[in-house]
Amino acid sequence: MPARKKNQEPSDDLIHGIKPYVLKKGEKHMNKKQQEHFRSILLAWIEELLDEISRTVSQLRDEHETHPDPNDRASQETDMSLELRSRDRESKLIKKINEALERIDSGDYGYCRTCGVEIGVQRLEARPTAELCVDCKTLDEIREKQLG
């Protein structure tokens, strides 16, 4: 998320075009209003990613010319390779977003899959696909470092 400018209110920071959720005192975690908020964020994110994928497909169709210069051809192939790798990562991200949408439908969204603790709204806004609370994610990363 971009750094906040001086005198800029937190509500000015949009998350995939959507204003951050404002928690009310005593509000139940992952109530219908919060679920719809995160559903909106996730759907807007998918739309952005699909637009990028569509743009890449159009670009690939349009750039069918072969450059006679080997350096130009190599540069074009490198650019396309990077672009395709990026789109592959985005496709995997779309899968994770769809899984998060399924968790909203099942009522599991916003709760750690390891310990069941509530995942904070701010963490979910920073990483809407989060499945682990901060503590479990930290332990998970420590285990990865030890094994890797």
C-alpha positions in Angstrom: 0.0 0.0 0.0 1.4 3.4 -0.9 2.8 5.6 1.9 0.3 8.1 3.3 0.9 11.8 2.4 1.0 14.4 5.1 -2.6 15.6 6.1 -4.0 12.6 4.2 -6.8 10.8 6.1 -6.7 6.9 6.2 -10.0 6.9 4.3 -8.2 8.5 1.3 -6.3 5.2 0.8 -8.3 3.0 -1.5 -7.9 -0.7 -1.6 -8.5 -1.8 -5.2 -10.8 1.2 -5.5 -12.7 0.6 -2.2 -12.5 2.7 0.9 -11.0 1.0 4.0 -13.5 -0.5 6.5 -14.2 1.6 9.5 -14.7 -0.7 12.6 -17.4 0.3 15.0 -16.9 -0.3 18.7 -18.2 -3.7 19.8 -18.8 -4.8 16.2 -18.8 -8.6 15.7 -15.9 -9.9 13.6 -16.7 -10.9 10.0 -20.3 -9.7 10.2 -22.3 -9.4 6.9 -21.1 -5.9 6.4 -17.4 -6.9 6.7 -17.9 -9.9 4.5 -19.4 -7.8 1.8 -16.6 -5.3 2.1 -14.0 -7.9 1.6 -16.0 -9.6 -1.2 -16.0 -6.2 -3.0 -12.2 -5.8 -2.5 -11.6 -9.4 -3.8 -13.9 -9.0 -6.8 -12.3 -5.7 -7.8 -8.9 -7.2 -7.5 -9.8 -10.1 -9.8 -11.2 -7.6 -12.3 -7.9 -5.7 -12.3 -5.9 -8.9 -12.8 -8.2 -10.1 -15.6 -7.8 -6.7 -17.3 -4.0 -7.1 -17.1 -4.2 -10.7 -18.5 -6.5 -9.5 -21.3 -4.1 -6.7 -22.1 -1.2 -9.1 -22.4 -3.1 -11.5 -24.7 -4.0 -8.5 -27.0 -0.4 -7.4 -26.9 0.9 -10.9 -27.8 -1.5 -11.0 -30.8 -0.5 -7.5 -31.9 3.3 -8.2 -31.6 3.5 -11.0 -34.1 6.2 -9.3 -36.3 9.6 -10.8 -36.2 12.5 -8.4 -36.0 15.4 -9.1 -38.4 18.0 -7.8 -35.9 18.9 -10.7 -33.5 19.3 -8.2 -30.6 15.8 -6.7 -31.2 14.3 -10.2 -31.4 16.1 -11.3 -28.2 14.9 -8.2 -26.4 11.3 -8.8 -27.6 11.5 -12.5 -26.5 12.9 -11.5 -23.1 10.1 -8.9 -22.6 7.4 -11.4 -23.5 8.9 -14.0 -21.3 8.8 -11.6 -18.3 5.3 -10.6 -19.2 4.1 -14.2 -19.4 5.8 -15.0 -16.1 4.0 -12.1 -14.5 0.7 -13.2 -15.9 1.3 -16.7 -14.6 1.8 -15.3 -11.1 -1.4 -13.3 -11.5 -3.3 -16.5 -12.5 -2.1 -18.1 -9.3 -3.2 -15.1 -7.4 -6.7 -15.2 -9.0 -6.9 -18.8 -7.7 -6.0 -17.6 -4.1 -8.6 -14.8 -4.4 -11.3 -17.3 -5.5 -10.3 -19.5 -2.5 -10.8 -16.4 -0.3 -14.2 -15.8 -1.8 -15.1 -19.4 -1.0 -14.0 -18.9 2.6 -16.4 -15.9 2.8 -19.2 -18.1 1.5 -18.4 -20.8 4.0 -17.9 -18.4 6.9 -14.3 -19.2 7.4 -12.9 -16.0 6.0 -11.1 -13.7 8.5 -10.1 -16.6 10.9 -6.7 -18.2 11.0 -6.8 -21.7 9.4 -4.2 -22.9 11.9 -5.4 -21.6 15.3 -8.8 -20.2 14.6 -8.0 -16.7 15.9 -9.6 -13.7 14.3 -7.4 -12.1 11.6 -7.6 -8.4 12.0 -9.5 -6.2 9.5 -6.3 -4.1 8.8 -4.3 -7.3 8.1 -7.0 -8.5 5.7 -7.1 -5.2 4.0 -3.3 -5.3 3.5 -3.5 -8.9 2.4 -7.1 -9.9 1.5 -6.1 -13.5 0.8 -4.5 -14.0 4.2 -5.3 -17.4 5.8 -3.1 -17.1 8.9 -3.0 -14.7 11.8 0.3 -12.7 12.2 1.6 -15.1 14.9 1.0 -18.3 12.9 2.4 -16.6 9.7 5.5 -15.7 11.7 6.0 -19.2 12.9 5.4 -20.5 9.4 8.1 -18.3 8.0 10.6 -19.3 10.8 9.9 -23.0 9.9 10.5 -22.3 6.2 13.9 -20.6 7.0 14.9 -23.6 9.2 14.0 -26.1 6.5 15.4 -24.1 3.6 
